[in-house]
């Protein structure tokens, strides 16, 4: 289930969008201004942001530029929502880093089609690109996991299931995933195994990361599941 952050200061519009997105199977968060949107992204990276141009305080265009300039949010998919329909405004929004641009009023069908198109375009990049968090690097091209400890790059010896689990967690950092969600996304929803199996593989993953001082990166969130954090773990040079 993809998480979408809707940044819209008109409450009626935000709620209508949220209802339609939830009906389509998406998880939704709402923010009414730039500061609350930034706080939401800081807490948990969404899979996509619907960003209104006109916001109180900082504009959506300014927020988009800020996110594109930061390493953590540089690849965050953005769709700009605006009442501005002029070509110059569209160019401004796209130049600010938006992946797509939707002028109000728009139909629910068009909005959902644009969202799915952006998510499809972004998915291959996320699957093929190397990802690095807190010095821990996973490279799908070579199928290697390494971490720099002091001045030495050490390869992590990791099993295939733990590799898939780590890849998913690293490409969705700071988000809490339940055991059921991990089973669906890592093992596949056609596989029927006990949810506690996830605990076994998380334990093995931490054991594999221990020699490179990375076990603490995989956090247990009591009563909720697991997440990979960028804040914990031994810092390495």
LINRALIN-V399876 format. One record per residue. N is the residue number from 1. NEAR is the number of other C-alpha atoms within 12 Angstrom. Layout:
n=<N/N>
near=<NEAR/NEAR>
This chain:
n=<1/2/3/4/5/6/7/8/9/10/11/12/13/14/15/16/17/18/19/20/21/22/23/24/25/26/27/28/29/30/31/32/33/34/35/36/37/38/39/40/41/42/43/44/45/46/47/48/49/50/51/52/53/54/55/56/57/58/59/60/61/62/63/64/65/66/67/68/69/70/71/72/73/74/75/76/77/78/79/80/81/82/83/84/85/86/87/88/89/90/91/92/93/94/95/96/97/98/99/100/101/102/103/104/105/106/107/108/109/110/111/112/113/114/115/116/117/118/119/120/121/122/123/124/125/126/127/128/129/130/131/132/133/134/135/136/137/138/139/140/141/142/143/144/145/146/147/148/149/150/151/152/153/154/155/156/157/158/159/160/161/162/163/164/165/166/167/168/169/170/171/172/173/174/175/176/177/178/179/180/181/182/183/184/185/186/187/188/189/190/191/192/193/194/195/196/197/198/199/200/201/202/203/204/205/206/207/208/209/210/211/212/213/214/215/216/217/218/219/220/221/222/223/224/225/226/227/228/229/230/231/232/233/234/235/236/237>
near=<22/28/32/39/43/46/47/34/30/22/16/13/25/27/21/20/36/30/20/23/31/22/15/22/16/24/23/31/33/36/32/33/30/32/22/24/37/30/19/26/32/22/20/30/36/38/35/42/45/46/47/42/42/27/26/21/17/24/28/41/35/29/37/39/26/24/29/23/16/17/13/25/27/20/32/38/39/44/40/46/42/33/17/21/20/15/13/11/23/26/20/25/35/26/20/29/32/38/35/34/39/35/25/20/15/20/15/22/14/19/27/27/19/28/35/26/19/28/29/19/19/22/20/13/19/25/22/17/21/23/32/29/35/31/32/39/32/36/27/25/14/13/24/26/36/32/35/26/25/14/10/13/19/24/24/31/23/27/21/19/25/33/31/30/38/47/36/32/36/39/37/35/34/31/33/30/34/25/30/26/25/38/29/22/26/28/26/16/14/10/15/13/16/16/21/17/21/31/24/17/30/37/24/24/35/32/23/31/34/25/22/32/27/36/29/29/34/42/29/25/17/12/10/16/26/35/37/38/33/30/20/21/25/25/20/20/13>
